[in-house]
Amino acid sequence: MIDRLFRPLARALVLITALGFLAACEKVPDEAAVRSAVQNALDTTFPDPVFEISEFNRVGSGPLPADPNGVERRIVYYNADLRVLRDYSFSDWEALNVSALANLLGATEHGLQGIRRDGNEAGNTVNVSGSVGFERTNGDWRPVVVAQSPVSQPPPLDNTGPPAIARGLVDQIMALFEGPPADDASQARAIITEELDGAYRQITLRLDRLQRAFVVAGGPEGGEYHLIARTIANSITADGVRSAGIATDGSVENLRLIQDGSADVALAQNDIAAMAARGDGLFERAGPDPELRALASLFPEPVHIIVPADAEIRTVADLRGKRIDMGLPRSGSLLTARSVLQAHGLAPGDFAEVTGMGPSRAVEALVAGEIDAVVSVINAPARLFQRLSAQRGIRFLPLDRDAIQALGGSDDNLVPLTLAAGTYPRQTEPVPTVAVTALLVARRNMPDVEVTTLLDTVFKDIDFMAAGSAAGALISRGRAESGLSVPLHPAAEAWLGDASTAAGQ
């Protein structure tokens, strides 16, 4: 009788013991390990502490693809409350910005709650839904840098239901696309795609003007210029004024659209805007545009010079004799890169090879060992460089102090700037550099009331962080006059003066 009673209990104890053994074999990083990893990341990035962890909860984990050597990896998710220890503004151009903080904590911008546009004060709480990557070595779990998921691309534009004539044109174009000569199919399709992209933009732009929309010219789809333009346009539309944020090739096209009246306002790099106003450089053929006006400076676009983490290149001077990419031909990035390198005593002939692929293709070439360095003018943290730094490790070359001073003295469009430690994964030291600024520009005849309303919308109404714009999160009244390269619109000058007076009170 007793034996019958204890036999099931014995079997249960054996089962529990076996399950415990299996659990031990599959042990994953516990809450203490995850909390320690987060605290260490904060301590490393902020030698003068900004946060302390007040609440922390581990909320689950999942597998990550093993590394090339077959090492087991996992990602562990957590929720935390971070108490702010000292006043800190994440929209300051030289601070660790929201996008970089999110990446540091293994979160997205939407995974941070409590970051204040006008700066956080000591005692505030920031809520984080983040993650930490781990790998198991010799039975122990240790934190590793994990590349965050890429930002989702905008959904494709709806172009369904064209009329019969248009449908016929579409069918003809598709026939060309699907049946080009076999020996040059790739080149033929590239030509068709490029032409269609330009035609589509022109069609939508003309339709917007036909319907008297307020047009905001941005940049290439998926980029920060386009996202900010679209966010501004959506906010204006929500207030009852039809508006459209259009995709463009960037600053040069935007300034042409402003000049011919096809766009009402646009984003443009400050040095490119200065060229358009003077009618030199990229605008020598078009001639000067004396009616171009700035409404405000929005955010910086720092010069990045990146090399592989294991390269022997330590300074800008070490680039002599190397293969480098300096940006797309006829781009503002190329001209700025030339100025920066010239300030370090380097001319185009001093390099073994100079390419003009632009950031995306240049990064691929860098990884493949086809070039030694990439020079790019882009908002920070650039997601392309974030992922590269997390996956492979790269080094950001600091600009020489004398070169920065020389650039500041010879070019009013370049603003000295430091990339704070932690702006990119594995970047443990601040990186001194210079930056151009992205301006919001319009024409002198833009009505004052439209200027004032637009500036209220951009600087007071829109939460760019909630819109997913890393660059937009840096838009602040405190830096609205930094890097202005063309005259302010009178209404913008009055608005900024009133805002400055109000801030002083």
C-alpha positions in Angstrom: 0.0 0.0 0.0 2.8 2.5 1.0 4.8 1.4 -2.0 1.9 2.1 -4.3 1.5 5.6 -2.8 5.2 6.5 -3.0 5.9 5.1 -6.5 4.2 8.0 -8.4 5.9 10.5 -6.1 9.3 8.9 -6.9 8.6 9.1 -10.6 7.6 12.8 -10.2 10.8 13.5 -8.3 12.8 11.8 -11.1 11.0 13.9 -13.7 11.5 17.1 -11.8 15.2 16.3 -11.4 15.5 15.6 -15.1 13.8 18.8 -16.1 16.0 20.7 -13.8 19.1 19.2 -15.4 17.7 20.1 -18.9 17.0 23.6 -17.8 20.5 24.0 -16.4 21.9 22.8 -19.8 19.8 25.5 -21.6 20.4 28.2 -19.1 20.1 31.7 -20.6 21.4 35.1 -19.3 19.5 35.9 -16.1 18.1 39.3 -15.1 21.2 40.2 -13.1 23.4 39.6 -16.2 21.2 41.7 -18.4 20.9 44.6 -15.9 24.7 44.5 -15.5 25.2 44.7 -19.3 22.9 47.7 -19.5 24.5 49.5 -16.6 28.0 48.9 -18.1 26.9 50.4 -21.4 25.6 53.5 -19.6 28.7 53.8 -17.5 31.0 53.5 -20.5 29.1 56.0 -22.6 28.5 58.6 -19.8 31.7 58.9 -17.6 29.7 61.7 -15.9 26.6 59.7 -15.1 23.3 60.7 -16.7 21.1 57.7 -15.7 20.7 55.2 -12.9 18.5 52.2 -13.2 15.6 52.5 -10.8 13.5 49.6 -12.0 14.5 46.6 -14.2 12.6 43.5 -15.5 13.8 40.8 -17.8 10.9 40.0 -20.1 12.1 37.1 -22.3 14.7 36.0 -24.8 15.2 34.5 -28.2 17.9 32.9 -30.3 20.1 34.9 -32.6 21.9 33.4 -35.7 25.2 31.8 -34.6 28.3 33.7 -35.6 30.6 32.4 -38.4 32.4 30.2 -35.8 29.2 28.6 -34.6 29.1 30.4 -31.3 25.7 30.3 -29.7 24.0 33.7 -29.4 20.8 35.0 -27.8 18.9 38.3 -27.5 17.3 39.1 -24.2 14.6 41.7 -23.8 14.0 44.0 -20.8 11.9 46.9 -19.5 13.6 49.5 -17.4 13.0 52.8 -15.7 16.1 55.1 -15.9 16.2 58.0 -13.5 17.9 61.1 -14.9 20.7 62.2 -12.6 21.5 65.6 -14.2 20.0 68.0 -16.7 20.6 66.7 -20.2 19.2 67.6 -23.6 19.2 64.8 -26.1 18.4 67.3 -28.9 21.7 69.1 -28.4 23.8 68.7 -31.4 26.9 67.6 -29.4 25.0 65.3 -27.0 24.2 61.7 -27.4 21.0 62.0 -29.4 17.8 59.9 -29.1 18.7 57.6 -32.0 22.1 56.8 -30.6 20.7 56.3 -27.1 18.1 53.9 -28.4 20.8 51.9 -30.3 23.0 51.8 -27.1 20.1 50.3 -25.1 19.0 47.9 -27.8 15.8 49.7 -28.4 14.1 51.7 -31.2 13.2 55.3 -30.8 9.6 54.2 -30.1 11.0 52.0 -27.2 12.1 55.2 -25.3 9.4 57.1 -23.4 10.0 60.2 -21.4 12.7 62.0 -23.6 11.6 65.6 -23.6 12.1 67.8 -26.6 13.2 70.8 -24.5 15.6 68.7 -22.5 15.3 66.4 -19.5 15.8 67.5 -15.9 17.4 65.7 -13.0 14.7 63.5 -11.4 12.8 62.7 -14.7 12.3 59.1 -15.6 12.9 57.6 -19.0 11.2 54.2 -19.7 13.0 51.8 -21.9 11.9 48.7 -23.8 15.2 47.4 -24.9 17.4 44.3 -25.5 20.9 43.0 -25.0 22.8 40.5 -27.2 24.8 37.7 -25.6 27.1 34.9 -26.8 28.2 31.8 -24.9 31.9 31.2 -24.7 33.3 28.4 -22.5 29.8 28.0 -21.0 29.6 31.6 -19.9 27.3 34.3 -21.5 28.9 37.6 -22.3 27.3 40.7 -23.8 28.0 41.4 -27.5 27.0 44.2 -29.9 24.0 43.3 -32.0 22.9 45.2 -35.1 19.4 46.5 -34.7 16.7 45.7 -37.2 16.7 48.0 -40.2 14.1 50.8 -40.4 11.1 49.8 -42.5 10.9 51.4 -45.9 7.9 53.6 -46.8 5.1 51.5 -48.4 4.9 51.5 -52.2 2.8 54.3 -53.7 -0.6 53.2 -54.9 -0.8 53.6 -58.6 -3.7 51.3 -59.3 -6.5 51.8 -61.8 -4.9 53.9 -64.5 -7.1 54.9 -67.5 -6.8 52.9 -70.7 -4.3 55.1 -72.5 -2.0 55.3 -69.4 -2.4 51.5 -69.0 -1.3 51.0 -72.5 1.8 53.1 -71.8 2.5 51.1 -68.7 2.2 47.8 -70.6 4.6 49.1 -73.3 7.1 50.1 -70.6 6.8 46.8 -68.8 7.4 45.0 -72.1 10.6 46.9 -72.5 11.6 46.2 -68.9 10.9 42.4 -69.1 12.3 41.8 -72.6 15.5 43.8 -73.1 18.3 42.3 -75.2 20.0 39.6 -73.2 23.5 41.1 -73.6 22.6 44.3 -71.8 19.5 43.5 -69.8 20.8 44.9 -66.5 21.9 48.2 -68.0 18.6 48.6 -70.0 16.5 47.9 -66.9 18.6 50.4 -64.9 17.9 53.1 -67.5 14.1 52.3 -67.5 14.0 52.4 -63.7 15.8 55.8 -63.6 13.6 57.4 -66.2 10.4 56.1 -64.6 11.5 57.4 -61.2 12.1 60.9 -62.6 8.9 60.8 -64.6 6.8 59.7 -61.6 8.2 62.5 -59.4 7.5 65.1 -62.1 3.9 63.8 -62.5 3.1 63.9 -58.8 4.7 67.3 -58.4 2.7 68.8 -61.3 -0.5 67.3 -59.9 0.2 68.7 -56.5 0.7 72.2 -58.0 -2.5 71.7 -60.1 -4.4 71.1 -56.9 -2.7 74.0 -55.2 -1.0 71.9 -52.6 1.6 73.4 -50.3 4.7 71.4 -51.5 7.6 70.5 -49.2 10.6 69.1 -51.1 12.6 66.5 -49.2 15.1 64.0 -50.6 15.4 60.4 -51.7 12.7 58.0 -50.4 13.7 56.3 -47.2 16.1 59.1 -46.2 15.8 61.7 -43.4 15.1 64.6 -45.8 12.1 62.8 -47.3 10.9 61.7 -43.9 11.0 65.2 -42.4 9.4 66.7 -45.5 6.6 64.2 -45.4 6.1 64.6 -41.6 5.8 68.4 -42.0 3.4 68.0 -44.9 1.2 65.6 -42.9 1.0 68.0 -40.0 0.0 70.9 -42.3 -2.6 68.7 -44.0 -4.0 67.7 -40.5 -4.5 71.4 -39.8 -6.7 71.7 -42.9 -4.3 72.9 -45.6 -3.6 70.4 -48.3 0.2 69.7 -48.4 2.5 67.2 -50.0 6.0 66.1 -49.0 7.7 65.0 -52.2 10.7 62.7 -52.8 13.6 64.3 -54.8 17.3 63.7 -55.5 18.2 66.1 -52.6 19.6 69.6 -52.2 20.4 70.5 -55.8 17.0 69.5 -57.2 15.2 71.1 -54.2 16.9 74.4 -54.8 15.9 74.3 -58.5 12.3 73.5 -57.5 12.3 76.5 -55.1 13.7 78.8 -57.8 11.1 77.8 -60.5 8.2 77.9 -58.0 7.5 74.1 -58.1 8.0 73.8 -54.4 7.0 76.2 -51.6 9.7 75.1 -49.1 12.6 72.6 -49.2 15.4 71.1 -47.2 18.8 71.9 -48.5 22.4 71.5 -47.3 23.6 75.0 -46.2 26.7 75.0 -48.4 24.7 74.0 -51.4 22.1 76.7 -50.7 25.0 79.3 -50.6 26.1 78.1 -54.0 22.6 78.5 -55.4 22.3 82.1 -53.9 25.7 83.1 -55.4 25.2 81.2 -58.7 28.6 79.4 -58.6 29.8 75.8 -58.2 27.0 73.5 -59.0 24.8 76.4 -60.0 27.1 78.3 -62.3 25.0 77.6 -65.4 21.7 78.5 -63.6 23.1 81.8 -62.3 22.5 83.4 -58.9 19.2 83.2 -57.0 19.0 86.4 -54.9 15.5 85.6 -53.8 16.5 82.5 -51.9 15.8 82.8 -48.1 16.4 80.6 -45.1 13.6 79.9 -42.6 15.7 78.1 -40.1 18.6 75.6 -39.6 17.2 72.2 -38.7 20.0 69.7 -37.9 23.7 69.0 -38.5 25.2 66.6 -41.1 28.7 65.8 -39.8 31.6 64.7 -41.9 32.3 61.0 -41.3 35.6 59.5 -42.3 35.4 55.7 -41.6 38.0 52.9 -42.0 38.0 49.2 -41.0 38.5 48.7 -37.3 41.7 46.7 -37.9 43.2 49.2 -40.4 46.5 50.8 -39.6 45.0 54.2 -40.6 44.8 56.3 -37.5 44.7 59.9 -38.7 43.4 61.8 -41.8 47.0 62.2 -42.9 47.3 58.5 -43.0 44.9 58.4 -46.0 47.7 59.6 -48.3 48.2 56.9 -50.9 45.0 55.1 -50.0 41.8 54.3 -52.0 38.9 56.4 -50.8 35.3 57.2 -51.7 34.4 60.9 -51.4 30.7 60.9 -52.4 28.6 61.0 -55.6 29.8 63.2 -58.4 28.3 66.7 -58.4 27.1 66.2 -54.8 27.4 68.5 -51.9 29.1 65.7 -49.9 31.9 65.5 -52.5 32.6 69.2 -52.3 32.6 69.2 -48.5 34.9 66.1 -48.4 37.4 67.9 -50.7 37.5 70.9 -48.4 38.0 68.8 -45.3 40.8 66.8 -46.9 42.4 69.9 -48.3 42.5 71.4 -44.8 44.6 68.4 -43.9 47.0 69.0 -46.8 45.6 66.3 -49.0 44.6 66.9 -52.7 42.8 64.4 -55.0 46.1 63.4 -56.6 47.5 62.3 -53.2 45.3 59.2 -53.2 45.8 55.9 -55.0 42.2 56.0 -56.1 39.2 58.2 -55.6 35.7 56.8 -56.3 32.3 58.4 -56.3 29.9 55.6 -55.3 28.0 57.3 -52.4 27.6 55.8 -48.9 25.7 52.6 -49.6 27.9 51.2 -52.4 31.0 52.6 -50.7 30.3 50.6 -47.6 30.0 47.5 -49.6 33.3 48.2 -51.3 34.9 48.9 -47.9 33.7 45.6 -46.5 34.9 43.8 -49.7 38.4 45.4 -49.3 38.1 47.3 -52.5 38.6 50.7 -50.9 40.4 51.8 -47.7 38.1 54.6 -46.4 34.8 56.3 -46.9 34.2 60.1 -46.5 30.6 60.9 -46.2 28.5 64.0 -45.1 25.4 62.5 -43.4 23.3 63.0 -40.3 24.5 61.1 -37.2 23.9 58.4 -36.3 23.6 57.2 -39.9 21.8 53.9 -39.8 24.0 52.5 -42.5 27.1 53.2 -40.3 25.3 52.0 -37.2 24.8 48.6 -38.7 28.3 48.4 -40.2 29.8 49.3 -36.8 27.7 46.7 -35.0 28.3 43.9 -37.5 32.0 44.4 -38.4 33.5 47.2 -36.4 34.8 50.4 -38.0 36.9 53.4 -36.8 35.9 57.0 -37.2 38.9 59.2 -37.9 39.0 62.5 -35.9 39.7 65.7 -37.7 42.9 67.6 -36.7 42.3 70.5 -34.4 44.2 72.9 -36.7 42.2 71.7 -39.7 39.0 72.3 -37.9 40.1 75.8 -37.0 41.2 76.4 -40.6 37.8 75.2 -42.0 35.9 77.4 -39.6 37.9 80.4 -40.6 37.6 79.8 -44.4 34.1 78.4 -44.7 31.2 79.8 -42.7 29.1 76.9 -43.7 31.0 74.4 -41.7 30.2 74.1 -38.0 32.7 72.5 -35.6 31.0 69.5 -34.0 31.9 66.5 -31.9 30.3 63.1 -32.3 29.7 62.1 -28.6 31.0 58.7 -27.5 28.4 56.1 -28.1 27.0 57.8 -31.1 27.8 54.5 -32.9 28.3 51.0 -31.6 31.8 50.3 -30.3 32.7 54.0 -30.6 34.0 54.7 -27.1 35.8 58.0 -27.7 34.3 61.4 -28.9 35.2 62.2 -32.5 35.9 65.9 -33.3 34.7 66.8 -36.8 32.8 69.5 -38.7 29.3 69.6 -40.1 27.2 71.3 -42.6 23.6 72.0 -41.6 20.3 71.2 -43.2 18.3 74.4 -43.8 14.6 74.9 -44.4 14.5 77.3 -47.4 11.9 79.2 -49.4 11.6 82.3 -51.6 11.6 85.9 -50.4 7.9 86.3 -51.6 6.6 83.6 -49.3 3.8 85.2 -47.3 4.8 86.1 -43.7 1.8 84.3 -42.2 2.8 81.1 -44.0 6.4 81.4 -42.7 5.2 82.0 -39.1 2.7 79.1 -39.3 5.3 76.8 -40.7 7.9 77.6 -38.1 5.3 77.1 -35.3 4.5 73.7 -36.9 8.1 72.6 -37.1 9.4 73.8 -33.8 6.4 73.5 -31.6 3.8 71.1 -32.9 5.6 68.1 -34.5 7.2 65.3 -32.4 9.8 64.2 -34.9 11.0 61.4 -32.6 7.6 59.9 -32.6 7.6 60.1 -36.4 10.8 58.0 -36.4 13.2 60.7 -37.6 16.6 60.5 -35.9 17.6 63.8 -37.6 14.3 65.5 -36.8 14.8 64.8 -33.1 17.7 67.3 -33.2 15.5 70.2 -34.5 15.5 72.8 -31.7 15.0 76.5 -31.3 18.4 76.8 -29.6 20.3 75.8 -32.9 17.8 77.3 -35.4 20.3 80.0 -36.4 23.4 77.8 -36.5 25.1 77.5 -39.9 22.8 79.8 -41.8 24.4 80.5 -45.2 21.7 82.6 -46.9 19.7 85.5 -45.6 16.8 84.8 -43.3 13.3 85.5 -44.6 12.1 88.7 -42.7 9.2 86.8 -41.1 11.6 84.0 -40.0 13.9 86.7 -38.5 11.1 88.2 -36.6 9.8 84.7 -35.4 13.3 83.7 -34.2 13.8 87.0 -32.5 10.4 86.7 -30.7 11.3 83.1 -29.7 14.6 84.2 -28.4 13.0 87.0 -26.3 10.4 84.6 -25.0 13.2 82.1 -24.0 15.1 84.9 -22.2 12.0 85.7 -20.1 
